[in-house]
Amino acid sequence: MSGTGHASVDPSTRSESTESTDEARLEVFVEPFAEARPGPHVTAAVAAIEAAGLEVDLGALATTADGPLDDLVDAAGATLRAAFANGATAIQLRIERTG
């Protein structure tokens, strides 16, 4: 473990089950929430996901994107940074394997 409290993983030790062919869904809920009026913190999160080459579905309560697991994991960090940099007060993020 590094000094940040997060375990590091050597990419060469990855099993085939974590290859980018695994499909998954990213779901993000960014606060503060204002129905039908996404603020800059939400639009920045959406832009970060789109910049990762993923198609975004902006739902009533959460933003979702489907794609390769590795792409979603990479997009998650950019999404968190973008949303907080633009005024988010809290973010709920979920990634679920779908295939």
Chimera marker file (.cmm) of the C-alpha trace (Angstrom):
<marker_set name="trace">
<marker id="1" x="0.000" y="0.000" z="0.000" r="1" g="1" b="0" radius="0.5"/>
<marker id="2" x="1.162" y="3.496" z="-0.727" r="1" g="1" b="0" radius="0.5"/>
<marker id="3" x="1.079" y="6.360" z="1.741" r="1" g="1" b="0" radius="0.5"/>
<marker id="4" x="-2.350" y="7.412" z="0.462" r="1" g="1" b="0" radius="0.5"/>
<marker id="5" x="-4.058" y="4.347" z="1.875" r="1" g="1" b="0" radius="0.5"/>
<marker id="6" x="-4.797" y="2.921" z="-1.563" r="1" g="1" b="0" radius="0.5"/>
<marker id="7" x="-3.393" y="-0.365" z="-2.766" r="1" g="1" b="0" radius="0.5"/>
<marker id="8" x="-1.523" y="-0.169" z="-6.038" r="1" g="1" b="0" radius="0.5"/>
<marker id="9" x="-1.934" y="-2.914" z="-8.579" r="1" g="1" b="0" radius="0.5"/>
<marker id="10" x="0.776" y="-3.980" z="-10.976" r="1" g="1" b="0" radius="0.5"/>
<marker id="11" x="-0.920" y="-3.982" z="-14.433" r="1" g="1" b="0" radius="0.5"/>
<marker id="12" x="1.146" y="-7.006" z="-15.469" r="1" g="1" b="0" radius="0.5"/>
<marker id="13" x="-0.609" y="-9.087" z="-12.791" r="1" g="1" b="0" radius="0.5"/>
<marker id="14" x="-4.128" y="-8.372" z="-14.058" r="1" g="1" b="0" radius="0.5"/>
<marker id="15" x="-6.215" y="-11.411" z="-14.814" r="1" g="1" b="0" radius="0.5"/>
<marker id="16" x="-8.135" y="-11.698" z="-18.046" r="1" g="1" b="0" radius="0.5"/>
<marker id="17" x="-11.346" y="-10.915" z="-16.144" r="1" g="1" b="0" radius="0.5"/>
<marker id="18" x="-10.207" y="-7.285" z="-15.793" r="1" g="1" b="0" radius="0.5"/>
<marker id="19" x="-9.351" y="-6.707" z="-19.450" r="1" g="1" b="0" radius="0.5"/>
<marker id="20" x="-11.038" y="-3.773" z="-21.181" r="1" g="1" b="0" radius="0.5"/>
<marker id="21" x="-13.419" y="-6.153" z="-22.972" r="1" g="1" b="0" radius="0.5"/>
<marker id="22" x="-15.465" y="-6.339" z="-19.761" r="1" g="1" b="0" radius="0.5"/>
<marker id="23" x="-18.535" y="-4.170" z="-20.151" r="1" g="1" b="0" radius="0.5"/>
<marker id="24" x="-19.793" y="-2.011" z="-17.323" r="1" g="1" b="0" radius="0.5"/>
<marker id="25" x="-22.052" y="0.899" z="-16.437" r="1" g="1" b="0" radius="0.5"/>
<marker id="26" x="-20.975" y="4.121" z="-14.754" r="1" g="1" b="0" radius="0.5"/>
<marker id="27" x="-23.636" y="5.961" z="-12.770" r="1" g="1" b="0" radius="0.5"/>
<marker id="28" x="-22.959" y="9.408" z="-11.311" r="1" g="1" b="0" radius="0.5"/>
<marker id="29" x="-25.159" y="11.598" z="-9.097" r="1" g="1" b="0" radius="0.5"/>
<marker id="30" x="-23.740" y="15.096" z="-8.621" r="1" g="1" b="0" radius="0.5"/>
<marker id="31" x="-24.947" y="17.481" z="-5.905" r="1" g="1" b="0" radius="0.5"/>
<marker id="32" x="-26.300" y="20.072" z="-5.462" r="1" g="1" b="0" radius="0.5"/>
<marker id="33" x="-29.231" y="18.718" z="-7.427" r="1" g="1" b="0" radius="0.5"/>
<marker id="34" x="-31.681" y="20.974" z="-9.278" r="1" g="1" b="0" radius="0.5"/>
<marker id="35" x="-34.255" y="19.118" z="-11.381" r="1" g="1" b="0" radius="0.5"/>
<marker id="36" x="-34.238" y="20.089" z="-15.079" r="1" g="1" b="0" radius="0.5"/>
<marker id="37" x="-31.511" y="22.681" z="-14.431" r="1" g="1" b="0" radius="0.5"/>
<marker id="38" x="-28.107" y="21.005" z="-14.449" r="1" g="1" b="0" radius="0.5"/>
<marker id="39" x="-25.527" y="23.435" z="-13.126" r="1" g="1" b="0" radius="0.5"/>
<marker id="40" x="-21.904" y="23.807" z="-14.215" r="1" g="1" b="0" radius="0.5"/>
<marker id="41" x="-20.861" y="21.038" z="-11.825" r="1" g="1" b="0" radius="0.5"/>
<marker id="42" x="-23.154" y="18.608" z="-13.673" r="1" g="1" b="0" radius="0.5"/>
<marker id="43" x="-22.292" y="19.781" z="-17.180" r="1" g="1" b="0" radius="0.5"/>
<marker id="44" x="-18.579" y="19.502" z="-16.338" r="1" g="1" b="0" radius="0.5"/>
<marker id="45" x="-19.094" y="15.914" z="-15.161" r="1" g="1" b="0" radius="0.5"/>
<marker id="46" x="-20.972" y="15.081" z="-18.376" r="1" g="1" b="0" radius="0.5"/>
<marker id="47" x="-18.257" y="16.709" z="-20.496" r="1" g="1" b="0" radius="0.5"/>
<marker id="48" x="-15.563" y="14.660" z="-18.734" r="1" g="1" b="0" radius="0.5"/>
<marker id="49" x="-17.400" y="11.420" z="-19.479" r="1" g="1" b="0" radius="0.5"/>
<marker id="50" x="-17.928" y="12.431" z="-23.102" r="1" g="1" b="0" radius="0.5"/>
<marker id="51" x="-14.255" y="13.415" z="-23.414" r="1" g="1" b="0" radius="0.5"/>
<marker id="52" x="-13.432" y="9.795" z="-22.546" r="1" g="1" b="0" radius="0.5"/>
<marker id="53" x="-15.301" y="8.782" z="-25.701" r="1" g="1" b="0" radius="0.5"/>
<marker id="54" x="-18.362" y="7.484" z="-23.882" r="1" g="1" b="0" radius="0.5"/>
<marker id="55" x="-21.990" y="8.162" z="-24.746" r="1" g="1" b="0" radius="0.5"/>
<marker id="56" x="-23.817" y="9.804" z="-21.842" r="1" g="1" b="0" radius="0.5"/>
<marker id="57" x="-27.433" y="9.350" z="-20.797" r="1" g="1" b="0" radius="0.5"/>
<marker id="58" x="-28.437" y="12.345" z="-18.660" r="1" g="1" b="0" radius="0.5"/>
<marker id="59" x="-31.310" y="10.959" z="-16.602" r="1" g="1" b="0" radius="0.5"/>
<marker id="60" x="-33.682" y="12.638" z="-14.167" r="1" g="1" b="0" radius="0.5"/>
<marker id="61" x="-31.541" y="11.784" z="-11.134" r="1" g="1" b="0" radius="0.5"/>
<marker id="62" x="-28.255" y="10.392" z="-12.415" r="1" g="1" b="0" radius="0.5"/>
<marker id="63" x="-25.962" y="10.406" z="-15.404" r="1" g="1" b="0" radius="0.5"/>
<marker id="64" x="-25.008" y="7.024" z="-16.848" r="1" g="1" b="0" radius="0.5"/>
<marker id="65" x="-22.612" y="5.706" z="-19.460" r="1" g="1" b="0" radius="0.5"/>
<marker id="66" x="-21.935" y="2.183" z="-20.659" r="1" g="1" b="0" radius="0.5"/>
<marker id="67" x="-18.649" y="0.936" z="-22.024" r="1" g="1" b="0" radius="0.5"/>
<marker id="68" x="-15.478" y="-1.008" z="-21.359" r="1" g="1" b="0" radius="0.5"/>
<marker id="69" x="-14.673" y="-1.246" z="-17.647" r="1" g="1" b="0" radius="0.5"/>
<marker id="70" x="-11.197" y="0.261" z="-18.031" r="1" g="1" b="0" radius="0.5"/>
<marker id="71" x="-12.600" y="3.279" z="-19.910" r="1" g="1" b="0" radius="0.5"/>
<marker id="72" x="-15.206" y="3.870" z="-17.204" r="1" g="1" b="0" radius="0.5"/>
<marker id="73" x="-12.638" y="3.633" z="-14.420" r="1" g="1" b="0" radius="0.5"/>
<marker id="74" x="-10.446" y="6.181" z="-16.232" r="1" g="1" b="0" radius="0.5"/>
<marker id="75" x="-13.439" y="8.464" z="-16.848" r="1" g="1" b="0" radius="0.5"/>
<marker id="76" x="-14.485" y="8.269" z="-13.177" r="1" g="1" b="0" radius="0.5"/>
<marker id="77" x="-11.414" y="10.162" z="-11.939" r="1" g="1" b="0" radius="0.5"/>
<marker id="78" x="-11.780" y="12.869" z="-14.557" r="1" g="1" b="0" radius="0.5"/>
<marker id="79" x="-15.489" y="13.148" z="-13.750" r="1" g="1" b="0" radius="0.5"/>
<marker id="80" x="-14.860" y="13.611" z="-10.030" r="1" g="1" b="0" radius="0.5"/>
<marker id="81" x="-12.176" y="16.248" z="-10.621" r="1" g="1" b="0" radius="0.5"/>
<marker id="82" x="-14.299" y="18.172" z="-13.146" r="1" g="1" b="0" radius="0.5"/>
<marker id="83" x="-17.448" y="18.163" z="-11.017" r="1" g="1" b="0" radius="0.5"/>
<marker id="84" x="-15.674" y="19.291" z="-7.827" r="1" g="1" b="0" radius="0.5"/>
<marker id="85" x="-13.734" y="21.963" z="-9.732" r="1" g="1" b="0" radius="0.5"/>
<marker id="86" x="-17.064" y="23.375" z="-10.913" r="1" g="1" b="0" radius="0.5"/>
<marker id="87" x="-18.922" y="23.544" z="-7.618" r="1" g="1" b="0" radius="0.5"/>
<marker id="88" x="-20.096" y="20.034" z="-6.744" r="1" g="1" b="0" radius="0.5"/>
<marker id="89" x="-20.610" y="19.547" z="-3.021" r="1" g="1" b="0" radius="0.5"/>
<marker id="90" x="-21.008" y="15.756" z="-3.128" r="1" g="1" b="0" radius="0.5"/>
<marker id="91" x="-20.804" y="13.018" z="-5.740" r="1" g="1" b="0" radius="0.5"/>
<marker id="92" x="-22.135" y="9.474" z="-5.665" r="1" g="1" b="0" radius="0.5"/>
<marker id="93" x="-20.423" y="7.249" z="-8.206" r="1" g="1" b="0" radius="0.5"/>
<marker id="94" x="-21.106" y="3.603" z="-8.983" r="1" g="1" b="0" radius="0.5"/>
<marker id="95" x="-19.502" y="1.290" z="-11.511" r="1" g="1" b="0" radius="0.5"/>
<marker id="96" x="-21.168" y="-2.056" z="-12.102" r="1" g="1" b="0" radius="0.5"/>
<marker id="97" x="-19.973" y="-4.841" z="-14.369" r="1" g="1" b="0" radius="0.5"/>
<marker id="98" x="-22.647" y="-5.702" z="-16.901" r="1" g="1" b="0" radius="0.5"/>
<marker id="99" x="-20.877" y="-8.274" z="-19.038" r="1" g="1" b="0" radius="0.5"/>
<link id1="1" id2="2" r="1" g="1" b="0" radius="0.2"/>
<link id1="2" id2="3" r="1" g="1" b="0" radius="0.2"/>
<link id1="3" id2="4" r="1" g="1" b="0" radius="0.2"/>
<link id1="4" id2="5" r="1" g="1" b="0" radius="0.2"/>
<link id1="5" id2="6" r="1" g="1" b="0" radius="0.2"/>
<link id1="6" id2="7" r="1" g="1" b="0" radius="0.2"/>
<link id1="7" id2="8" r="1" g="1" b="0" radius="0.2"/>
<link id1="8" id2="9" r="1" g="1" b="0" radius="0.2"/>
<link id1="9" id2="10" r="1" g="1" b="0" radius="0.2"/>
<link id1="10" id2="11" r="1" g="1" b="0" radius="0.2"/>
<link id1="11" id2="12" r="1" g="1" b="0" radius="0.2"/>
<link id1="12" id2="13" r="1" g="1" b="0" radius="0.2"/>
<link id1="13" id2="14" r="1" g="1" b="0" radius="0.2"/>
<link id1="14" id2="15" r="1" g="1" b="0" radius="0.2"/>
<link id1="15" id2="16" r="1" g="1" b="0" radius="0.2"/>
<link id1="16" id2="17" r="1" g="1" b="0" radius="0.2"/>
<link id1="17" id2="18" r="1" g="1" b="0" radius="0.2"/>
<link id1="18" id2="19" r="1" g="1" b="0" radius="0.2"/>
<link id1="19" id2="20" r="1" g="1" b="0" radius="0.2"/>
<link id1="20" id2="21" r="1" g="1" b="0" radius="0.2"/>
<link id1="21" id2="22" r="1" g="1" b="0" radius="0.2"/>
<link id1="22" id2="23" r="1" g="1" b="0" radius="0.2"/>
<link id1="23" id2="24" r="1" g="1" b="0" radius="0.2"/>
<link id1="24" id2="25" r="1" g="1" b="0" radius="0.2"/>
<link id1="25" id2="26" r="1" g="1" b="0" radius="0.2"/>
<link id1="26" id2="27" r="1" g="1" b="0" radius="0.2"/>
<link id1="27" id2="28" r="1" g="1" b="0" radius="0.2"/>
<link id1="28" id2="29" r="1" g="1" b="0" radius="0.2"/>
<link id1="29" id2="30" r="1" g="1" b="0" radius="0.2"/>
<link id1="30" id2="31" r="1" g="1" b="0" radius="0.2"/>
<link id1="31" id2="32" r="1" g="1" b="0" radius="0.2"/>
<link id1="32" id2="33" r="1" g="1" b="0" radius="0.2"/>
<link id1="33" id2="34" r="1" g="1" b="0" radius="0.2"/>
<link id1="34" id2="35" r="1" g="1" b="0" radius="0.2"/>
<link id1="35" id2="36" r="1" g="1" b="0" radius="0.2"/>
<link id1="36" id2="37" r="1" g="1" b="0" radius="0.2"/>
<link id1="37" id2="38" r="1" g="1" b="0" radius="0.2"/>
<link id1="38" id2="39" r="1" g="1" b="0" radius="0.2"/>
<link id1="39" id2="40" r="1" g="1" b="0" radius="0.2"/>
<link id1="40" id2="41" r="1" g="1" b="0" radius="0.2"/>
<link id1="41" id2="42" r="1" g="1" b="0" radius="0.2"/>
<link id1="42" id2="43" r="1" g="1" b="0" radius="0.2"/>
<link id1="43" id2="44" r="1" g="1" b="0" radius="0.2"/>
<link id1="44" id2="45" r="1" g="1" b="0" radius="0.2"/>
<link id1="45" id2="46" r="1" g="1" b="0" radius="0.2"/>
<link id1="46" id2="47" r="1" g="1" b="0" radius="0.2"/>
<link id1="47" id2="48" r="1" g="1" b="0" radius="0.2"/>
<link id1="48" id2="49" r="1" g="1" b="0" radius="0.2"/>
<link id1="49" id2="50" r="1" g="1" b="0" radius="0.2"/>
<link id1="50" id2="51" r="1" g="1" b="0" radius="0.2"/>
<link id1="51" id2="52" r="1" g="1" b="0" radius="0.2"/>
<link id1="52" id2="53" r="1" g="1" b="0" radius="0.2"/>
<link id1="53" id2="54" r="1" g="1" b="0" radius="0.2"/>
<link id1="54" id2="55" r="1" g="1" b="0" radius="0.2"/>
<link id1="55" id2="56" r="1" g="1" b="0" radius="0.2"/>
<link id1="56" id2="57" r="1" g="1" b="0" radius="0.2"/>
<link id1="57" id2="58" r="1" g="1" b="0" radius="0.2"/>
<link id1="58" id2="59" r="1" g="1" b="0" radius="0.2"/>
<link id1="59" id2="60" r="1" g="1" b="0" radius="0.2"/>
<link id1="60" id2="61" r="1" g="1" b="0" radius="0.2"/>
<link id1="61" id2="62" r="1" g="1" b="0" radius="0.2"/>
<link id1="62" id2="63" r="1" g="1" b="0" radius="0.2"/>
<link id1="63" id2="64" r="1" g="1" b="0" radius="0.2"/>
<link id1="64" id2="65" r="1" g="1" b="0" radius="0.2"/>
<link id1="65" id2="66" r="1" g="1" b="0" radius="0.2"/>
<link id1="66" id2="67" r="1" g="1" b="0" radius="0.2"/>
<link id1="67" id2="68" r="1" g="1" b="0" radius="0.2"/>
<link id1="68" id2="69" r="1" g="1" b="0" radius="0.2"/>
<link id1="69" id2="70" r="1" g="1" b="0" radius="0.2"/>
<link id1="70" id2="71" r="1" g="1" b="0" radius="0.2"/>
<link id1="71" id2="72" r="1" g="1" b="0" radius="0.2"/>
<link id1="72" id2="73" r="1" g="1" b="0" radius="0.2"/>
<link id1="73" id2="74" r="1" g="1" b="0" radius="0.2"/>
<link id1="74" id2="75" r="1" g="1" b="0" radius="0.2"/>
<link id1="75" id2="76" r="1" g="1" b="0" radius="0.2"/>
<link id1="76" id2="77" r="1" g="1" b="0" radius="0.2"/>
<link id1="77" id2="78" r="1" g="1" b="0" radius="0.2"/>
<link id1="78" id2="79" r="1" g="1" b="0" radius="0.2"/>
<link id1="79" id2="80" r="1" g="1" b="0" radius="0.2"/>
<link id1="80" id2="81" r="1" g="1" b="0" radius="0.2"/>
<link id1="81" id2="82" r="1" g="1" b="0" radius="0.2"/>
<link id1="82" id2="83" r="1" g="1" b="0" radius="0.2"/>
<link id1="83" id2="84" r="1" g="1" b="0" radius="0.2"/>
<link id1="84" id2="85" r="1" g="1" b="0" radius="0.2"/>
<link id1="85" id2="86" r="1" g="1" b="0" radius="0.2"/>
<link id1="86" id2="87" r="1" g="1" b="0" radius="0.2"/>
<link id1="87" id2="88" r="1" g="1" b="0" radius="0.2"/>
<link id1="88" id2="89" r="1" g="1" b="0" radius="0.2"/>
<link id1="89" id2="90" r="1" g="1" b="0" radius="0.2"/>
<link id1="90" id2="91" r="1" g="1" b="0" radius="0.2"/>
<link id1="91" id2="92" r="1" g="1" b="0" radius="0.2"/>
<link id1="92" id2="93" r="1" g="1" b="0" radius="0.2"/>
<link id1="93" id2="94" r="1" g="1" b="0" radius="0.2"/>
<link id1="94" id2="95" r="1" g="1" b="0" radius="0.2"/>
<link id1="95" id2="96" r="1" g="1" b="0" radius="0.2"/>
<link id1="96" id2="97" r="1" g="1" b="0" radius="0.2"/>
<link id1="97" id2="98" r="1" g="1" b="0" radius="0.2"/>
<link id1="98" id2="99" r="1" g="1" b="0" radius="0.2"/>
</marker_set>
